[in-house]
Amino acid sequence: MPKMKTRKSVAKRFSVTGTGKVRYKKQGLRHILTKKSKKRKKNLRHPGILAECEAKKIRKELPYT
C-alpha cells in the first residue's frame, strides 16, 4: 500500500493537539494594527480551536497526525 499524501497547505495552517483538537492561528494580526484595540490584538495572539464539524474535514487532510 503506498503512503498517503498530506495536504501541505493544510499542514502549514493547522496543527492537532494531543487530545485531537485542531489548532489554528487567528487572522487579522498582520497589518493595519493601529485602528485595532489593544484587547482585540491581545486576543488574536492566542491560537483558536476549530469546531468539531470543521475539525473532521481538516483531520482527513492530515492523515499521519
N, C-alpha and C positions, 0 to 999 in steps of 0.2 A: 504494500500500500504506500503510495507516495505521501510526502509531507504535505500538510495543509498550509496554504499561504495566509499570511497575516496581512490585513489591510494596513499598510504603513501609515497612511494619513490618519487613520483612527488610532493607531498605536501611539502616534505623537501627541494626540489631543486628549486621550483618556488613559487612566490607569485604574486597575482593580485593587481594592483594599483586601486585607486578609480575610474579612468577613464576606467578601463578594460584592460589596457596593462599588459603583463606578464613580470615580472622582474626575472632575474636570476643572480647568482654570476659567474663572469668570471673565466675560468680555467687558470692555469699556474702560480699561486702565492703561491704554497706550498713548493717547494724545487728547488734546482739549481737556486738560485736567483742571484748569483754573476755574471754570464755572461749576465744577462738581464740588459738593460739600466734603468736608473732612471725614464726616461719618460715612458717607457713601463710598469714598475711596478706601477707607479702612475695611469696610465690609467686602469690597471687591477683591481685596488681597487674599482672602481665605478661599480655599477650594470649595467648589459646590459638589453636591451629591445628586446624581441623576435619579429621577423617579424610576420605580421598578419596571414600569411598562417600557420606558426608553432604554433602561439598562440591559434588558434582554436582547434587544437588537444589537447593542454595542458588543456584548459578550460573544455573539456569534461571529463578529468580525475579528475578535481576538481569541483564536482557538487555543492557544497554549498558556492562558492565564488562569 
